Amino acid sequence: MDIVESKNGVPIRLTDERWVHITEEHSELAGYYYEVLETISAPTAIYEGKADEFIAYKEIQPGKFLLVIYKEESNKDGFIITSFLSRNIKRIKRRKQLWHR
């Protein structure tokens, strides 16, 4: 398990169980472990999710984005729910922007 700090100063956990879930559902992310963590600590932007989640994204190649969905349960604890790659983030950008670099 690794922990990074979100832009809100909340420790966000990436557990082994979640990493297995992410890589089983999105096998193309197998080599992106540290990039997933970095997307929480140093995102391009953060948007509001559907049920109190946060959606952080970072462009990892021109036109290719890594999105990480995570939750902050309190100011002392949070966790990564899932992550995936996308070439189209227009739907995400329609949501309420919470933070931008």
C-alpha positions in Angstrom: 0.0 0.0 0.0 1.2 3.5 -0.9 -0.1 6.8 0.3 0.1 10.2 -1.4 -1.3 13.6 -0.4 -4.2 15.1 -2.3 -4.4 18.8 -3.1 -6.7 19.1 -0.1 -3.9 17.8 2.2 -5.7 14.4 2.7 -3.6 11.2 2.7 -5.0 9.0 -0.2 -4.3 5.2 -0.1 -3.7 2.9 -3.0 -4.2 -0.5 -1.6 -3.0 -3.8 -3.1 -6.6 -4.8 -3.5 -7.5 -1.7 -5.5 -4.4 -1.9 -7.7 -5.4 -5.5 -8.6 -8.9 -4.3 -9.4 -7.6 -1.5 -11.5 -5.2 -3.7 -13.5 -7.7 -6.5 -13.9 -10.3 -4.1 -15.3 -7.8 -1.9 -17.3 -4.8 -4.1 -18.1 -3.2 -1.2 -20.0 -2.5 0.5 -16.7 -0.2 -2.3 -15.4 2.9 -0.2 -15.9 1.3 3.1 -14.5 1.4 2.5 -10.8 3.4 5.6 -9.9 1.7 7.7 -12.5 -1.7 6.9 -10.8 -0.2 8.1 -7.5 1.3 11.2 -9.1 -2.1 12.1 -10.6 -3.5 12.5 -7.1 -0.5 14.5 -5.8 0.2 16.6 -8.9 -2.9 16.6 -11.2 -3.6 18.8 -14.1 -7.1 19.4 -12.7 -9.6 17.9 -10.3 -13.4 17.7 -11.0 -16.4 16.7 -8.8 -17.5 13.1 -9.1 -21.0 11.6 -8.8 -21.1 10.6 -5.2 -18.6 12.7 -3.3 -15.7 11.4 -5.3 -13.0 13.4 -6.9 -11.8 12.9 -10.5 -8.2 13.9 -11.0 -6.6 13.8 -14.4 -3.2 14.3 -16.0 -2.1 14.2 -19.6 0.5 11.5 -19.9 1.0 11.7 -23.7 -0.3 14.2 -26.2 -4.1 13.6 -26.2 -3.9 10.7 -23.8 -5.1 11.2 -20.2 -4.9 9.2 -17.0 -8.0 9.7 -14.8 -8.1 8.6 -11.1 -11.3 8.5 -9.2 -10.8 8.8 -5.4 -12.6 9.6 -2.2 -11.7 11.7 0.8 -13.7 10.4 3.8 -12.3 12.9 6.2 -9.4 15.3 6.4 -7.3 12.4 7.6 -8.2 9.6 5.2 -9.0 8.8 1.6 -8.6 6.1 -1.0 -8.4 5.5 -4.7 -11.5 3.8 -6.2 -10.3 3.2 -9.8 -8.3 4.6 -12.6 -8.4 4.4 -16.4 -6.9 6.0 -19.6 -9.0 8.1 -21.9 -8.5 10.2 -25.1 -11.7 12.1 -24.5 -12.2 14.1 -21.3 -14.9 16.4 -22.6 -17.5 14.7 -20.3 -15.3 15.2 -17.3 -14.8 18.8 -18.1 -18.5 19.4 -18.0 -18.5 18.7 -14.3 -17.7 21.2 -11.6 -14.0 22.0 -11.6 -12.6 21.9 -8.0 -8.9 22.6 -8.7 -6.7 23.4 -11.7 -2.9 23.9 -12.0 
